């Protein structure tokens, strides 16, 4: 089969009279048959996202369900310390992101403070 994944994205930025607006929608093939989804408690020591049934990570959805000023970094290596060079995205409270990986086999998340909740879905390619 083809086109099993549907993606829709929108962004609008406006400041000082300038404006950027983009709405995109497209489909992608899912060559694998697995995905992992759930809610994970993310701590400052870091957590692994997903389960073993996803071979090659493809499309990823993440949302910081927490409140407050702390953030969650989504990273591609388990650095156990300074992960600033490995951060794929940073999510403050209520923010979400969708991105496609380049064939990763693991993702990790670190909290900037305390324990925060992260909703995620990882779709295998």
C-alpha positions in Angstrom: 0.0 0.0 0.0 1.0 3.6 -0.3 0.1 6.9 1.4 -0.8 5.4 4.7 0.4 8.6 6.6 -1.3 12.0 6.2 0.5 15.1 7.5 -0.9 18.6 7.8 1.2 21.6 8.9 0.4 25.3 9.3 2.5 28.2 10.4 1.7 32.0 10.5 4.2 34.6 11.7 3.4 38.3 11.8 5.5 41.2 13.2 6.2 44.8 12.3 4.0 44.7 9.2 5.8 41.6 7.7 3.9 38.3 7.5 4.8 34.7 6.6 2.0 32.1 6.2 2.2 28.5 5.0 -0.3 25.6 5.0 1.0 22.3 3.8 -0.7 18.9 3.5 0.8 15.7 2.0 1.0 11.9 2.4 3.9 9.5 3.0 4.3 5.8 2.6 4.6 3.5 5.7 6.9 0.7 4.7 7.0 -0.8 8.2 3.9 -1.8 10.2 4.7 -0.6 13.7 4.2 2.5 15.8 4.5 3.5 19.4 2.3 6.1 21.2 1.7 7.1 24.7 2.4 9.6 27.5 5.8 9.5 29.3 7.0 11.1 32.5 10.2 13.0 31.5 12.7 13.8 34.2 15.9 15.8 34.2 18.0 12.6 33.9 16.2 11.8 30.6 13.9 9.1 29.3 13.8 6.9 26.2 10.8 7.4 24.0 9.0 4.6 22.2 9.0 0.8 22.5 11.0 -2.0 21.0 8.4 -2.7 18.3 9.4 0.3 16.2 12.5 -0.6 14.1 13.3 2.6 12.1 11.8 5.8 13.5 10.1 7.8 10.8 7.4 10.4 11.6 7.3 11.7 15.2 4.7 13.7 17.0 5.5 15.1 20.4 3.5 17.4 22.8 4.5 18.8 26.2 1.4 18.3 28.3 2.9 20.1 31.3 2.3 23.7 32.6 4.8 26.2 33.8 8.1 27.6 32.4 10.1 24.4 32.2 10.8 22.8 28.8 11.4 19.3 27.3 14.2 18.7 24.8 13.8 15.9 22.3 17.3 14.6 21.5 18.7 11.8 19.2 21.4 10.5 21.5 21.4 9.4 25.2 24.1 11.9 26.2 23.6 11.7 29.9 24.6 15.3 30.3 25.1 18.2 27.9 22.9 17.4 24.9 22.8 20.9 23.4 24.4 19.6 20.1 21.9 16.7 19.9 18.6 18.6 20.4 16.1 18.1 17.7 13.4 20.3 19.2 12.5 22.1 22.4 8.9 22.2 23.7 7.6 24.6 26.3 4.3 23.9 28.1 1.5 23.1 25.6 3.7 23.1 22.5 3.8 20.3 20.0 5.9 19.4 17.0 5.9 16.9 14.1 9.1 15.9 12.4 10.5 13.2 10.2 13.7 11.5 11.4 16.5 10.3 9.1 16.3 6.7 10.1 16.9 6.9 13.8 16.4 3.8 16.0 15.9 5.7 19.3 14.8 9.0 20.7 15.3 10.5 24.1 13.7 13.4 26.1 15.1 15.5 28.9 13.2 17.9 31.2 14.8 21.2 32.1 13.3 21.0 35.6 11.3 18.5 37.6 9.1 15.9 35.9 7.0 16.8 32.9 4.5 14.8 30.8 5.1 14.3 27.1 2.6 12.8 24.7 4.3 11.1 21.8 3.7 9.0 18.7 6.5 7.4 16.7 5.6 5.9 13.3 7.9 3.4 11.7 9.1 3.8 8.2 
